Amino acid sequence: MQHIMARSALRRKGRTVACAAVTSPTDDPALANALRALGCANATELVIGGIPARELAERFGTPLYVFSAEVLDARLRAVQDALGPRLGVLYSIKSNPSLAVTARLRAGGAGAEIASLGELHLAIAAGHAPSALRFAGPGKTDAEIQAALKLGLGCFHVESADEVRAIAAAAQAAGQRAGVAVRINLPQELGGSRMRMSGRTSRFGVDAAEAPQLLREIAASAPLHLRGLHVYAGTQGFDAAAFVRHAKALVLAAEQWERELGISLDELDLGGGFGIATYAGDPEFDLAAAGRGLQELIAEHDRPGRVWLVELGRFLTAPCGVYLTRVVRSKLSGGEAHLALDGGMHQHAAACGIGTVLRRPPLLVHATDLRGSPVAKVTLGGPLCTPADQFAEQLALPPLRSGDLLAVLAAGAYGLTYSPHGFLSHATPAEVMITGGSARIVRERGRAEDGLRGQHL
């Protein structure tokens, strides 16, 4: 079957779903906002950085990741403007460890937060000074700690007393003094966050009740320099007021411990995790409200020499990215239309809902027919031999046939490197960045033979 034709009705689980009731997918506010960010609010086909998606797909092949440098720049400026000059922005590289993306954000004034030795090397290659970097994560190995010290890392965000002692031993052995900030697990959870990482018990951070003793230990340790505190309570949080309240709790705890312990906590990293719409029906995070609340908090508790930080990943990079994939095969099964794509879970696991509690369709459009009438519902999946490889179930879209181009929007974060791209040994997609209307490859497409790399009989 070459074409998924319009049908008067579809049978689904014993119910009749009339196509007349299907509304345009671009009516979804989250999808409309994603198109607006790309400058396609009124376009009939998807254009990224001034270049039609179909031209990019023809030139570079599919599946393909495309990043718009201009959208990335605008996103960072919007965050900086909203948060004000006293609040430094760190880019959480784990959200998109692209050298080009990281370098672009650094050029725009963002610092960086790393979570592995590999990310440390990437940040340095992107132009960051090692002394300006913060190293987060609960499972830093002794080898990573030693290598980071040798490279001149500025600050470890420590998450346990065990880690503090390992860093102190490594610093003493190297004849260095290591900067550390303690990640605090506050007793209150971050409301409105879809993935919470603090509260009653957590692998992340030091429980607030245990923090004073550890802060004393660090302050008394000659190989360590106590920089301050860090908190990160959750990700994909859509409640701006809740974020500000949680930040205030950290600030008040810092002031209390400074008074009680006679120490100085000059650096306060308030965390991040601002929510960004990546699935149908997602809300918007009120960046302006968060900015007002944080600026008021800083004005009340600021002092000379204090450093204020937030760390953002997905919120910065998601809007700049698009994942392009083509229809390979189409069929009807049980009265329902199914399309098999050349891209899938192995390259964009987040779009398939991996890691989420509720499976919802990503922000997905027919790349060459944005305004077409959605005449039928289709189930969209990739080439993998698993039912988990599915982007959407019975989603309303304009007519599609083999070779047509689909686009997942807001795909600039947790894309290729978040995905199990070794599964079934498909070649990895290329990544392209568009700057000033010109597209260039920033990550080469893989080859079918790559699965053999490093293997021996």
GITA-V829277 format. One line per field, one symbol per residue. ss: DSSP state (h for helix, s for strand, l for the rest). A space follows every 10 residues. Layout:
BEGIN
ss=???
END
This chain:
BEGIN
ss=llslllllss ssllsssshh hlllhhhlhh hhhhhhhlll llllllssll sshhhhhhhh lllssssshh hhhhhhhhhh hhhlllssss sshhhlllhh hhhhhhhlll ssssllhhhh hhhhhllllh hhlsslllll lhhhhhhhhh hlllssssll hhhhhhhhhh hhhhlllsss ssssslllll llssssllll lllllsshhh hhhhhhhhhl lllsssssss lllssssllh hhhhhhhhhh hhhhhhhhhh hlllllssss sslsllllsl llllllhhhh hhhhhhhhhh hlllllssss sslhhhhhhh ssssssssss sssllsssss slllllllhh hhllllllll lslsssllll lllllsssss slllllllls ssssssslll slllssssll lllllhhhll llhhhlllls sssssllsss sssllllhhh hhlllll
END
